[in-house]
Amino acid sequence: MNKQALRPNDIFNAEDSNTTRNPHIDAIVSARLSRRHLLLSGAGAAGGALLGGLGLSGCATTASAGAAAGATGLAAPLSTLGFAAVGKSLADAVTVAPGYQVQVLYALGDPLTGATPAYKNDGTDTAYEQRAGDHHDGMEWFGLDSSGQPSASSTHRALLAINHEATTDEKLSSFFLHANGGTSTLPRPAAEVDKEVAIHGLSVVEIQAKGGQWAYQAASPFNRRVTPLTEVLIHGPAKGSEHLTTKFSPDATRARGTLNNCGTGKTPWGTFVSGEENWAGYFFRDAKDDERRGKKNKQVTGLERYGRKAGAASRHGWESAGVADQYVRWNNGALASDAKSDYRNEMNTFGYVVEMDAYNIRLAVRKRTGLGRFAHESVSFAKPVPGQPVVAYRGDDSRGEYMYKFVSAAKWDAADAHSANPLAVGDKYLDQGTLYVASFKADGSGQWLALSMSNPFIAANPDFEFTSTADIAIFTRLAADAVNATRMDRPEWGGVNPRNGDFYMTLTNNSNRTVDGEMGVDAANPRSYIDLKGGNKEQKGNVNGHIIRVAQAHPADTAFTWDIYLFAAEADADKTRVNLSSLTDDNDLSAPDGLVFSPSTGICWIQTDDGAMTDKTNCMLLAAIPGKVGDGSTQTLSYKRSDGSQKRVETPMGKAQSPDILKRFLVGPVNCEITGLCESPDGRAMFINIQHPGELTAMADVGKPAKYTSHWPANAGYGAGQRPRSATIVITKRDGGVIGS
């Protein structure tokens, strides 16, 4: 049992469970596959139109992909936003624009089978493998018709595939899950750890609308949970690599589960993809591990580059819960005779994009190692073009990390949008290709740098020996280091503008950004300043974050142009160095995180996960009518160096913002993050996730509701108890219109 000292928890920036008597999922899946084959073999244009939406199905993160698959045409873009701006708010409620209504739909602990007891929300609940997980995050819509078949046009019945990123915790324990707040010393009780593990991962839940009200279907045979204990398959170049060998899978073809899932995406062939983000902090290796392995050991270099220094405490102490395999796996330093007998490589099995067929609970989730290993957020697919490669953009959400794209080796075949076996299509496009990392130049141009063994900076790298494409897939950060990619201010969610193909990425903030030094300001990350929160708490670096965007003639090209679409800032901040986008009280924001384009309206929805501006407002959702790369001008920022000399940074930026094209649509409850967004295909129902309300409640106050910083969603009339819960909400317009119009 390890005895590491207790310390406050760091912020790591980092199955078929159906037991009901419903018709078995096998019957539904068989009917669906039969119908797919019928449509492909002879149903003609009508059948093609019906299943064409499997690449869109209404979700905004991959609107361009879906449009290419033939689901629905894009309506005329909005030229102005048709709602009144929501003011900043510190209320413990979801506040939405006038004329709209909010309904809580699906929250932590909600049963996913007819036999699972109702959620008591008092810390005594169990069986989380059959309940909604915690920290609802990225989310995608998969339509169903009245007979339970996939449908691109259905607006009243669907499956939501949802990430469950993490759990609200203080010190070691996920305190709202446990009756007394949990144990904050080591060793951790196994019963507590079992709960905490199970609330991570993915869920698929059926939803329906009747009489204007939405409800999730607790007994649906489509409902599914994937946890960190669910067996998954390894695909792509890292499959079989010695660096993924474990006691669980000596041949490195399988792994257990998915962890810390953040952003999502929808493939052009109609599957769900999810990014594993801050997984490294869940693991532990003791202070002697470097010595045992040898400081120059390749694995030691990789562990440290991904944030696991020897002796550093793990996030929850799961490795301390016992000697059973499900606990020992979290200890990367418990070495046996060889890698096939221990879990020294277990951490290497996390950090990938995973792919799931949301309609088929029998098929295992696949880890797509070809897309690289880092702190993934969302996956954004460029509009697929027949005869051209499939292109997917992603970011690595840590300070000073990089932006990436993947270009498939296979060329897009439009027939693959309607395949009866979509995960096999994923094998075709995601298992082989080239990974690239972005380099931004000061003149507004840029280059995607290939991470491949044909790149001499990688093949002959003196700092880390790359011997194969598998090494690049597993140690992607080290490969990006080798080619001198541009260090960015926490690249998080991305989105492709369905109108023109420009790729947008949020850069949430960076407290390490300085004027000079190894993370000094540059054209793509040009701000470093001091902000006073509450008038006296000093915050430094790029405090509020920004959104960058990239344009290319063809998505697979290596050359691109770029500008900064939006500088987040408070309305009263200095307009020469901070509030460069001329934000007002109607649209000022901090820490842009989620970013999703609506396929219905072209609106760019921006979500925040902020700590800098929370003395004035809770986190929020804003609507924007985007322009295009190059629609603004060059901005020059001037800084004084420590030696008194001047440093000037010129950066291309988009046009100034105004409330008619950028305004606040929603503000969430206390201590929450606003995240995850998808729509019904007609744009009349929007689904949003409210993550970790009340997270700043002290562990000592669990069981004392008067001291909870939030009581949402119980105070909105949803569910038992008063403990705050992450939840999915649905927003509709009272007049039945399209959201944002």
RAMO-V716230 format. One line per field, one symbol per residue. ss: DSSP state (A for helix, B for strand, O for the rest). phi: phi as a letter, one per 30 degrees, with the letter a starting at -180 (. if undefined). Layout:
ss=???
phi=???
This chain:
ss=OOOOOOOOOOOOOOOOOOOOOOOOAAAAAAAAAAAAAAAAAAOAAAAAAAAAAAAOOOOAAAAAAAAAOOOOOOOOOOOOOOOOOOOOOOOOOOBBOOOBBBBBBBBOOOBOOOOOOOOOOOOOOOOAAABOOOOBBBBBBBBBOOOOOBOOOOOOBBBBBBBBOOOOOBOOBOAAAOOOOOOOOOOOOAAAAAAAAAOOBBBBBBBBBBOOBBBBOOOOOOOBBBOOOOBBBBBOOOOOOAAAOOOOOOOOOBBBOOOOBBBBBBOOOOOBBBBBOOOAAAOBOOOOAAAAAOOOOAAAAAAAAOOOOOOOOOOOOAAAOOOOAAAAOOBOOOOOOOAAAOOOOAAAAOOOBBBBOOOOOOOOOBBBAAAOOOOBOOOBBOOOOOOOBBBBBBBBOOBBBOBBBBBBBBBOOAAAAAOOOAAAAAAAAAOOBBBBBBBBOOOOBBBBBBBOOOOAAAAOOOOOOOOOAAAAAAOAAAAAAAOOOOOBBOBBBBBBOOOOOOBBBBBOOBOOOBOOOOOBOBOOBOOOBBBBBOOOBBBBBBOOOBBBBBBOOOOOOOBBBBBBBBBOBOOOOOOOOOOOOOOOOOOOBOOBBBBBBOOOOOOBBBBBOOOOOOOOOOOBBBBBOOOOOOOOBBBBBBBBOOOOOBBBBBBBBOOOOOOOOBBBBBBOOOOOBBBBBBBOOOOOBBBBBBBOOOOOOOAAAOOOAAAOOOOOOAAAOOOOOOOOOOBBBBBBBOOOOOOOO
phi=.dbdddbeddccca.dcdbdcdedeeddddddddddddddcadiddddddcedddbhicddbeddddddjdbddddddcaccbdddddacddadcbeejcbbbdcabeiddcbdcddeddhbjcdbhddcbedchebeabcbdbddcicebdcdcbbacccbdcdabdbbicdddddcecjiccbcdddedddeddddddjbbcbdbbcbhiccadcdcdddeabccdcddbccbjddeidddcdbddbechcbacibbhdcdbabddciccbbcdcdddddcbbddcdedddjeddeddededdcjcddiddddbiddcdlcdedcdedcdcddcdaddcbbdcedddcjcdcbbdddbddcddcccdddjbaddcdbccdedbeicddbbcabcdbdicbcbbccdddcdcedddcddbddddeedccdblbcbbcbccddicabdcdcbdddddcdcddcadccaddddddcdedddedcidddccidcdbacdddbidccbdcdladcdbdbjdbdebddbdcbacbcdiibddcbjddciabcbbbbdbeddccacaacdacdadecdedcbbddchdbddbdabhdbdbbcdddbidcccccbcbdcddcaddbbccbcdcaejdcbcccccbcdddjdcbcbcbdbddddbddbaadcabcddidccaiabbdedicbccbcccheidcddedcdjbedcddbcdcedcicidibddbdaccbcbdecidddjd
